[in-house]
Amino acid sequence: NLTYFRLLLSAGGVVPGEQVLAAHIRRMAARRGDDTVWLEQAARESALLLKQDHDRLMALLSAIDPN
């Protein structure tokens, strides 16, 4: 269940929420053995949460792109 992503996106501070979330996603994917299924699910959840903010979504997706 990735509903906690909303909390990470709304984290206030110096670092933008989408970068906090991207770092979390990268770390969790690595801890899960580079689990591409989980990474795709995380990307879809992020897209749902940021569907109204294209720039933030694209920043997050480029930060988690494994290529």
RAJOVEN-V204613 format. One record per backbone hydrogen bond with DSSP energy under -0.5 kcal/mol. NH is the residue of the N-H (numbers start at 1). CO is the residue of the C=O. Records with the same first field share a line. If there is no record, write none. Layout:
NH = CO / CO
This chain:
5 = 2
6 = 3
7 = 4
8 = 4
9 = 5
10 = 6
11 = 8
19 = 16
20 = 16
21 = 17
22 = 18
23 = 19
24 = 20
25 = 21
26 = 22
27 = 23
28 = 24
29 = 25
30 = 26
31 = 27
32 = 28
33 = 30
34 = 29
35 = 29
36 = 34
39 = 35
40 = 36
41 = 37
42 = 38
43 = 39
44 = 40
45 = 41
46 = 42
47 = 43
48 = 44
49 = 45
50 = 46
51 = 48
53 = 50
57 = 53
58 = 54
59 = 55
60 = 56
61 = 57
62 = 58
63 = 59
64 = 60
65 = 61
